[in-house]
Structure formats: structure tokens, C-alpha cells
Amino acid sequence: MAQVKNRLTPFFENITFDRDDNELILNFGPQHPSAHGQLRLMLHLQQEQIVKAHPDVGYLHRGMEKMAENMIYNEFMPTTDRMDYIASSSNNYGFALAVEKLIGVEVPRRAKVIRMMILEINRLMSHLFWLATTALDIGAMTVFLFAFREREYLMDIIEGYCGARLTHAAIRIGGVPLDIQDSFISQLRTFLNKLPQNIKDYEDLLDSNRIWLMRMEEVGTISTEMALSWACTGPMLRASGVAWDIRKEEPYELYDEVEFNVPYSDKGDNFARYRIYMEEMRESAKILYQCIEMYEKCVKDGQTELMAHAPKYISAPKLDIMTQNYSLMQHFVLVTQGMRPPVGEVYVATESPKGELGFYINSQGGPYPYRLKLRAPSFWHTGILTDLLPGHYIPDVVSIIGTTNIVFGEVDR
Amino acid sequence: MRAYKPKDNVQAKPYYTDRYYVAPQVPKQDVASDEVFAADLEAIKAKFEVKEAYIQVGQMVIYINPHDIYSVLELMRDELEYTQLSEMSAIDWIAKSNQFEIFYQMLSMTKRKRIRVKYFIQNGQAVDSVEKLFRSADWAEREMYDMFGIEANGHPFMKRILMPYDWQGHPLLKTYPLQGDEFAAWYEVDKIYGKEARDIIGPELRDTARVDRYDSERFARLGFEVPKGTEITGDEQPHTESYQEEGGVFLIKKFDKESSTVIDDPQR
């Protein structure tokens, strides 16, 4: 192809205008390493203080809702991985649960336990990733390396289960595709036994670190009213004084059978959010220990089913497909045409590591959803920057973006 | 004869549907079956017209008049403890009735209940912004405008949010093709190189499944692959494949298999 001269005007990383009123406009991103993705923030500055913030998103928009309207339900599952790619199984799960509610199937107990283990591993992975990147943004390189090392162990476990490290697609509508591998429990136990000491290491490095405290304490304070008004959920809401955890309040899977606490704080600042992430890791470990026991009990009781039995919507087990004529026919129809859920709509919210992950599905009885709305927590946690940043100083911007824990796969969808 | 394709809905269609298939319904329960919802509905009905109300999959759905939305949500927030607007968006029913259906997903944390407030508007009609009640509606309404072209009256900054500001068309309409329309195909070419470069560069292909690097129609010719559509003459040069490890791994000068250890346990 011939060389064509392009017309893009030279782009400067930081465009600054000196106005009459001495206001500066600083363009933060969309390629800023501390923005955790493609966030463009237009900051209006008076000296170093922000007077107006305008987050601009959409650089990672892939039109997932549109794609969903053109795909059968099972086809959409790997696409959900690309939303919150730090904890992709939680997206898989949110979608699977929404469709299960729509078609009204009950998942076998063993699959539920496996799902819970995967979800909590994802939560730990996400929180470790959050800690690592936020600490790195503030300058704590050691914490970054420590936390990534622990995350690596979890990714190894997940890789052993589903073969992927980031985009898992580890959950199916109606259950899970596979039983966990033999080494899963022992590896997980080894990890969990080390985790309390690891978390203590991070805290020793950070809790009394002068730089960390300067960027965390009394910075980015979100009041309860503001958090509610901006539809904040997850750690963002719990740090602002509302002890609302969907796992506790509207339990799904077997969360009503396990014992765990919901850490919350009424401070609302960066430090409160940091503390909540650390405490949640401990709670996740607690849940995982209980899941291991539940799993071992399932094995002892001989509960082997991993997928729900609903021939209209869900394929039979592989053995049946290979041996039974009718199962094969059913499987063929479900793969080529897709399941046809009943006419109706459903909104299902689950507690993803970032907050309330909601799937609204409107089905008109066809194999494609008529409308699918993805309610991603990070979208609102980015929006709140509009109201949160004014009044803060430039060095605080990075730490505030860090503690909001936004992931752009999810913001832009 | 060319197959008829409806213009008002260009989404993927099932290639086969049983003529006698009647889709079942997700069951709806009466609102009276739940005390909390029944009380909420009474409080709303006392002041506003509720066209329809039912419970589906554990959540109440109510249909109201479009002009009541601000006052209904205000009542729900201040008196019925529905303190969060989790989500709001629209559904495109233009092909069926030239209408949009707007839904607001409300959450009460004290009652642990969710209500979906809905109403219909005509195509081209604007909705009332609820941004003054819930700041979350600021971005939600912008997204709805971006995706469907439904404007919100009283919104402070009614601009696109996910698509570029100078985009044309609203992607989530059923009339908008998945791979983008004519405008989308030329958007970046025009912007970066200018209209006069259209002939040289060609339209942007947004079909991610499209593969034109390899010949997928004729049998594979291992070592003698040609790009798709190329005529095979018979005197193609063979591709030689080389591996990085050939002749030893880069940087490793001495490697003694006997004295090395293999780590089996990743969590050593």
C-alpha cells in the first residue's frame, strides 16, 4: 500500500492552556500508566488544586451489549471474560446466574461449591492485583512484587482448572464444565496457609509507611449520601459506612451456609478502602477453607453431578451425548440453534470483587437475548471521580483512581 | 429471488424456528403475594397512576406514566427507602410499536428489595432526567443517549459517553448493523487520512471473524501457503519455518541437563 500522509495533529501528552483566570487544563491519559486503563481525565487546575474533573471514557468500548444481541447465550460466555479481566470468572458467574434464574434451573451442589471456590479465588486475585498496582502507583515496589507473586500462585491453580490464566470462561450456564483437578485442594490449602502471613507482610510494609499514609488518610473521602447517589457498591460503598454485601444480603449459591464477616468503615477515605480490601482477603480465605470442607463432604456423599439436568436448555453430560441418541440430538440443537429461554426479563446482581455486577436480560423467547444490559460497578466508580476529585491535589489523583479499583474492560464494555 | 431482510431489525435471526413453537413465559406473581412490595405499591398508587404491576423472579415491576418518573423516584427515594438507582436504560421496540421502553432498576438496602420502574415513550420523545435525584443517572442517561439517541430533559451535559463525540448513529438500535454502518466503515479513514485517501485505503472491515490471510477454501498446502484468492501457479517458494531454540537457546551458553533441577511444585 502506498504511503499516505496522515492528518492527525501532533498530540502532546499534557495539553496545557494558560487562561485569563490562570486555570490550567491538564489532560491525564488516555495512556497514563496510573490510570489503570484507557481513562482520560480532563483536570481543570488552579495551581495544583483541581477545580473541575471530567472523566472521559469509551476508549475500550467493544459494544458487548450489541454483541450479546447477536449471539446465542452460551456463545456470549467467553465475551463476559473481557469485562473485568482481572477476575473474569466473576463475570462468567454473573451471566450464568442470570440465565439460570431466567430459565429456572437449579445447579447441583457440587458445582455450587466449585463455583464458590472459583469466585473466591477470583476475588483474592482481584484484591491482590488491586493492592499491587495501587501500591506501585504510590511508589511501593516491594508490595507490588510480593502481591504479584501470591497472585501468580492463584493463577496457577486456576490455570490447572480451566487452562487459562486471565480469561477463564470457567463457568457454564447450569453448572461447571469440569470437576476440579487432583492438586487443586492441596495447592489451595498451601496457599491459604501462607496467606495470613503474606497479608501481614503487606500491612507491615504499608500500614505505618509515611508516604502511603499521606496518600491514603483523609484523601478521597466519599460520604454515605454521595456513595448511594452515585450507585457505588462493593468496597467503595462499604468504606463509606454501608455494610451492604450481596453475598450476605441476597445470598446466592451457598453463601448462606458459610460464615464470614462483612468489613465496613464509616471513614470513606482511601485508607478505609485499603483496609477493607485487606480484610476482605482474610474473609475470602475463611470462605475458601469452608468451601474445601464442603467439597470434601460432597465427594464423600457421592454427589458427582456438575451440570443441572434441564434437557430443554442444557446439554446432557458428555457420556450421554456419546452414547444416547436423544442426548446427541438435543446437544446438536442446543449448539447450533442455542437455548430458547422463556419470555420474560430478569435482573440479577452478584457481588463481584469490584461491586455489584448486574445482568439485565430481556428474552423474547428467541435464541438471542432481545436486550442485555451489563451493569458494571466500575462504570459508576469512574463517574464519581467527577464529584470526588475537585478540591484534591494532583498527587492525590493517582491514589484516588487507585482505590476506586476501576477496570476499563468493565467501564467501557 | 433475493431473500427478504427486514430493515427495522438487522440483528441476527435464528435460522430455524418451529412453526408450532410457543415460547413459555417466566412466571409472574401477584404483588399481593409479597407484603413489602404490596405496601410500596400502595404508597405509589396513592399518588400516581400505576398501569401494571407484578412480581417476576423476586423483583417487582411497575409501569407508570412517563411524566411521573421524577416524582415517583423521588417518592421511592425519600419515603420508601429505595436509596439507589442501580441502573437505567432503554429497550428498542421501534419495529413493533415505534416505542422505547425505559427501565430504572431501584434498590432498597434496608428492605433488601429491588423494584424495576418502567414506562414507554414514543420514538423521538425525550425523557425527564432524574440526575437531580441520583447522580448515577448522569452517566446512565448519557449512555442511553449514546446508545439509543433518547435525550433526557434537564440533563446538565447531554453528550455521548462511550462513542466518539462526532459519531453518527446510535449503536444499540435494532436498525444498526452489528458490523457498523457506512459511516462507521469510513470514520477513521476520513478522520486520519482524509476523504481523498478512501480509494487507496478502503473501508474499515469490522467483521472480527473475517480471515483473509490464509486460504481457507482450498486444501492446505503445508509449506506452500498462499493468501486467500491467489491463483496457484505451482512454482511457489516454500516457507521455511525456524524456531528460536534451534541451535541453542538465546543467552544460555552452558546447559547441563544432569545438574539442573526441574521444579514440580509451583508453590514450593
Interface residues (C-beta under 8 A of the other chain):
Chain A: M1 A2 V4 K5 N6 R7 L8 V57 G58 H61 G63 E65 K66 M67 E69 N70 M71 K101 L102 G104 Y153 D156 Q187 T190 F191 M226 L228 S229 W230 A231 T233 V242 W244 E249 E250 Q337 G338 R340 P341 P342 V343 G344 E345 V346 Y347 V348 A349 E356 G358 Y360 N362 S363 Q364 G365 G366 P367 Y368 Y370 R371 K373 R375 F379 W380 G383 I384 T386 D387 D412 R413
Chain B: Q11 A12 P14 Y15 Y16 T17 Y21 A23 P24 Q25 V26 K28 Q56 V57 Q59 V61 T83 Q84 L85 S86 E87 S89 I91 D92 F103 Q105 M109 R112 R114 R116 F134 R135 S136 D138 W139 M147 R160 I161 L162 M163 P164 P171 L172 Y176 L178 K191 I192 Y193 G194 A197 I200 I201 P266 Q267
